[in-house]
Amino acid sequence: MKLPSGRLVHSRVVDDPGSALAAALDRELTGYAVLEPQETLLLAADARGVLTFDDGVPVLAYHTETDRGGPPALADLAVPGPYRLELVSLSADVLDDLHDTPVLRVPPGMPAERLAGDPDLAARTRANAPDDRVREQPGEDADGDDPAQESAVEAFLENEDKIEAIREQAREEARERAVEWDLDDVCE
């Protein structure tokens, strides 16, 4: 996905993507957010998540490393923080063609639910979404299951590198805590 340049309105490191979503909603951002996860910052990788917004409401999601869009891109971006965040403002007409890409679209509350685990932020986002966007929900099969959510979970579980990175981060945090609590001889 090629994004036009715009005006940088917010740039910082945040602990969780919910901060980016809340900032975009509060600013009623029309533009996009670029989220670089910790693993990208530490490993000099090129994985970034991009979310576009219309008046603060998420419209599209895309992950640069996996080249996936929509709900699967959210699964790719759901990794431990921190994240480097940039919010970029654009005029709505610049995003019109891009926002007409169905495979990249996400329902308004889904990023808050999947990335931040924040039902209140998801509800606030849906409340600010236009009526035609609020009804945008992923399809459900006959059993009432959400195939988009299932495929996102499956994609995450199939990504052995992400799972190993999470495990290694957990090991490192456990080692640090053991040293803090004078239990480092137990870890050896």
N, C-alpha and C positions, 0 to 999 in steps of 0.2 A: 504494500500500500504506500503510495507516494503522497505525502502530506504537504500542502502548501505552507510556506512560512507565514507567520503572523506575529503578533505582539506578545512577548513573554510577559505574563502577569503574575506568575508565582513560581518560585523555584526553591526547593529545600529537600532535605532528607526527612522522610517520615517513617514511623514504625509499621504502619499498616495502610493498605490502599484505601481504607475507609476515610482517612484524612483527605485524600485526593477527591474522593466522591463528595464528601461534605463541603469541601472548599469550592468545588465546581458548582454544586447546588446553591450554596450561599451567595456566590458571585453571579449566579444565573449565567454561567459561562456558555457562550457559543464559541466553539473551538474544539480543542482536544487536549488530552493529558497524555504525557509519556511517562511510563513507570519503568524504571530499571531496577530489577530485584538485586538483593545483596549478592547473589551468586555472580551476576554480571559485573558488579562493581569490584568484587574480589578477584575474579578469574579473568578479567578483561575480555569477557565474552560479548556477544552482540545481541543478547536476548532482551527485547523490550516489549512491553505491552502498550498498546495505544487504545485509548477510549475517546470517542468523539462525543460531543455534547451539543444539545440545542436548548438554550435557556436553562442550563444546569442539569438537564435530563440526559442520561446516557443514551446513545443511539447505536453506535457500532463498537465492536471490540475486535482487536487484531493482535496477534503475537508474531513478532518479526522472525524469531528463530524457527518456529514450527510452521510458519506460513498458514496458520489456521485462523479462522474468524468466527464471530458469534460466540455461543456458549462454550465451544471447545477452547477458544482463545482464553476465556476466563479461567478454565481449568489449568491451562498452561501457566497462567500468571499467578495462580494460587500457591505461592511458595512463601516460606518465612521471610520476613522483612529483616532489615530496613530496606526502603526503596528510595531511590532518587526520583523526585517528582518535578515535572515541569508542566505548568498549565499555560496554554497558548490560546490567545483570543483571535478569532477570525470573524469576518462577516458571514452571515447565514447563507448568502448567495454563493459564496466560495465552497461551502460544504454541501450544497443541494445535490449535485451529481454524485458525490461520494455517499451521501446518505441514502441514495437510491440503489444500494447494493444489498439485496436480501440476505445473502449468505453471511454477511458480517453483522447483521442486526442482532440486538439483544433487547429483551423486554426491559422497561425502565427500572424496575426494582432488582433485577437479577444481579447486576454487579455488586450492589450493596449486600445482597444475601450471600453470594458465592465468594466474594473477595474479602468482605469485612465481617460477615456473619452478624450483620446489624439489621434486625427486622424493623427497628424504628426509622433508620435512615432509608430503608427500602420503602416503607410506607410514606415517608415525607416525599421521596422521589416520585412515587406513583401519584401522590396528591398534586404535584406540580406538573405532571405530564399531561399533554393534550389527551382528550377523551379517546381518540382513535389509537393512541399509543398505549393507554392503560389496558386496553383489551388485548394487546399483543402478549400472548403467553405461549410458551413452548407447547407443542402438541403432546397429547397424552394418548397412550395406547389403550386398548380395551380393558386392561387391568388397572388403569388409573396411574400407571407409572410414566415418568417423564423420560423419554428416550434421550433428550439432550443432556439431562443430568446424568443418566447412566453412561452415555458416551464420554462425558467429561471425567467421570470417576474412572472409567476404564482406561482412558487416555493417560490419566495421572498414574494409575497403577502400572501401566505398561512402560512408563518412563523410569527406567532403572537408575539413570543418572540423578534425577530429582530425588528419588527415594533415598539413594545413597548419600546425597548431599544433606538431606534432613537428618539421616542417621548420624553422620559425622558431626553435624552441628550439635546434636543432642549429646553425643559422646564428649565433645569439647566442653559443653556447658556443665556436664556432670563432673568432668575432671576439675574445672574451675571451682565448682561448689565444694568438691571434696577437699581441695586445698584450703578454701575459705574456712571449712569446718574442721580442719586438722585431721582429715580422714584420708589424706593422700596415700598413706601406706596401704590402705585397704584396696585402692584401685590398681595396685601393681601386681 
